[in-house]
Amino acid sequence: MSIWNDSYGLLVCFQAEISRLDEEVNRLYDQLRMAGIYLDENPNIENIIKKHHLEVDPVNNARREKVKEAMLHAWNSYVKYAWGQDELQPQSKNGVNTFGGLGATLVDSLDTLYIMGLKEEFKKARDWVAESLEFDKDYEASVFETTIRVVGGLLSAYDLSADKIFLEKARDITDRLLPAWDTSSGIPYNRINLAEGKASNPGWNGGNSILADSGTEQLEFIALSQRTGDQKYQQKVENVIRQFQKIFPSDGLLPININPHSGAVKSYSKITFGAMGDSFYEYLLKVWIQGNKTESVKHYRQMWETSMEGLLGLTRKTSSNFYYVCEKNGDSLSEKMDELACFVPGMLALGASGYSPEKAEKIMNLAEELAWTCYNFYQSTPTKLAGENYYFHGGQDMVVGTSWNILRPETIESLMYLWRLTGNKTYQDWGWDIFQAFEKNSRIESGYVGLKDVNTGTKDDMMQSFFLAETLKYLYLLFSPPSFISFDEWVFNTEAHPLKIVTRHGNEGSSGDAEVQSTGLLLMPSDLYRHDKGDPP
């Protein structure tokens, strides 16, 4: 029997269905907006959808346009002063090859340009990739950085646009990285000469491999195997996880130094969710999501849940109720938290739904508490920009340690996840505060710079590629509807490059995982990106 609700003029029994249909309408509006951007045959669609979004959420729509303008300012500065080079030094107005001359900023920016609908800028970048991006470099590259920035950036551009040039380039550079896995344990060396294929570990780390550097290639290599049908990439990185399973402790927390020959951990080395540890834990969760949470990838989720119990054991709070995640050195606890560890609130929020309702509530509450701490990393300084790390001596409130800010994205990333997963617009307001601080302190005529000191505002001379790849992309998505680049269809690598979720069947290397060809975010004119006849548009 239906019950009429006079307050709302709706049939109560239909409200759930109406809510579902409303979300579907919003999703279709987003697709139409993208079509209006990329299909010149429908020039009026974009204006229609813009009007709809302005009516629904004019404040955040305006914020999103400001972020898009910031991306254009950063991109145009790179084009003018550093085209084709890795990164821009805005004050010097020079380009520098910090990653061996792989066009890091350009490749890192491809999907951001696409997502923001900057089609001319995307086409210019695409043409450079096709005509000028070469990997035969006599340069000792970081396997980790090259994977997350270059391989991830190219695969994301392929998944979004379906342009095969990106897949071809991703395969080329990944083939050059593969010799790094030729160790007796299968745990990779962390550096490799791209021309010679000679791999090694840096001397400053005693010849050890680093946890994050060795355990943060799974998303990209699995995606490449899925899109090429060649299982060798997936086999390399899944073998690493099998090796980690052999040494996985009961609390799920691995030290950051690992011997690539024996596979043994250096028990005296640091345990951290900050630098050199962070993204290993992130990828345990995200490979499970990438495989669509099937039986084939459940061991990733199980490992992640074990690690989250370990994280709970490292969590403390101050007398003012600021929660923070400690580091561990041997048996000693260090009350220090990197801004890098501010990815944790977003990771917890993303993984909460896989728990029982009671546990999910506990995990989500911790995510929100840690996000409040990370937001206050920013609010506690004169510039309203966070330092690199903070100390909580004796459980007291935060004190900035290393005081530089290099335009990092982690807090913004977590705010984006929390906004989408809770619907609480407070997180959008916090993100807007941080964006305004970047605009006030880091924007100059020729791009964006970091700060040498968040207390004085003294500027450095580097526009990090991740500012365009991550910080601005996450800000743009923070002010976008949740259905835009939906978590149901995409998973972000640790450099904020979205990869399509593909259901995993069977074990790695089995015939159950067939080759996947991207069809792109939306169909586009077949001649826009110079596709050959018959290629995906």
Phi, psi and omega in degrees: 000135180277145178242120181280128179257102184295333183297326185245350180067032182230153169282121183304322183292345181260356188297320180297318180293322178296318178298318180296316180293325178297318177296321178295321177298316179299319179297317179293324175300318179298319179295320178294324177298315178296322177297321178296329178288317192258342181256102183294342179292345181237065188293343185267348185297316183300317180295322179297314183288324175303317180298319178299313182293324177297322180290325183283314185210073184297327182295308183285336173295317178295321178298318180298320178294326177295320178294320177299319177295323177296320177298317178297320179296314179295315182295312182296327176293318176298315180300318185288320190248345188217023187309127177083349178268172188289310183215159181260135166261098190295322182288322177280342184058046179230156170261149178227146180259079181283347181235029174085011178082040180260012181062044190304313181297319181296310181292320178298333186268349188307308185287330176297316177300316181296312183298323180279000178075023181270077193289324180292319178295320178296317181296319179298317179292319178300316181295324177295318178301315183293323189259335191233344184283114180233149185244000181281072187247131173280073188215136178273099187268150170287122179299318180297305183296321179293323179292308187288326183271308188273305178298312179298317180296319180291318179294321178295317177300323177293314181297326181282318189256340185066017178278118188292343179300325180292321178293319179299316180292322178298320179292320180301308183291324180293322176301327179285338179276336190305323180301342178297337181272000181277067176240165182295332179266341187088351174283126193284153161294158187259355178225149180208141174281119188292333180275319187264339182076016179271123185251154181198175171243151182294142181297328183297342180254022176065023180080003180278155169272152183261138185306304182297320182293334183263341185242025182229043173236000187297311182303312186291316183288322176296317178300319180295318176299319180296324186272343178252342186079005181259113188282354187298327181291312179298319181299320180299312187279333176287330175296324177300316180296322177297322177294320178294326178299326181294330184248011186290122182281169184295333178267001176071014184250113181264138172298157188281346181252128184226135178283118184288347180271310181270337185081005182275146176276154172270101190298337180281346187281167190290148168248127186204151168260011174258215186304133175081356175237324194318296193287345173302313181291322177302317185285335174302316178290315190285332174293325174299317178291317180304322180275009178066030169061034181274176178301328183295337184240013185294334180295332175294315179297319180297318177296319181297315180298322176298316179295327179291330173295321175296321178298318178302325179289341178265357186271133178229172173219153180273175178295339177267012177067034168270117177277145179211160181251119181282167168254166181227130175241103187063239178264359184262139177265133177250122184275064181230139179225124176284151169299329176306327180287357178285002168287340187301315179304318178294319178298315179298317180297319181294326183268352187299323187293345179278355180267173169297159181305319182293315180291322179300320179296319179296316181294318180293322177298318178295320178303316182290323177295316180293326177296323176298318176299313182296321175300322180284343167305322179282312187291342186275358182250158180300328181273352185064023172244143186283148168284178182287328177204166184222150178245146178236067187300122178061028180076012177281169182295162190302141172230129182296136177263261173291123196259012177275163172227123182245036172070032185293156186256353198298320180293316176301318178305311181294323177297322178297314179298316183293321176300314184291327187266347177244336185076007182279112185287352174304324181293329174292321179295319178297318178297323178294322176302315181293318178300317179297325177293321174299316181298321183286320190255334189249342182278129172231179185301331187244033176131210178233142180234159171278181177245136173289332182208119182286349177276324182259338182083008179299131187270150170263197185226050181213131170255101183297142181298329181289346175296320178279323183287320189245299190302309182287327178294314180295323175298316179300316180288331176300327181259015179251160175299145182300337181282353180274117192056066189294141175296342178285342186239341187228149172231137184268133172285180187286355174254017177069024176268115182286133177239142181293138174286130180230123183298128178269135175232138177073183179275164180300141179083358182274166180287354180292339179258098183278163178297138180247130175250129181288140173253005176084168177294317177213155174292140181230163179305136188293340182260358187293320181245027173060043176289147169286153180303131180097343177286159175302138181290000000 
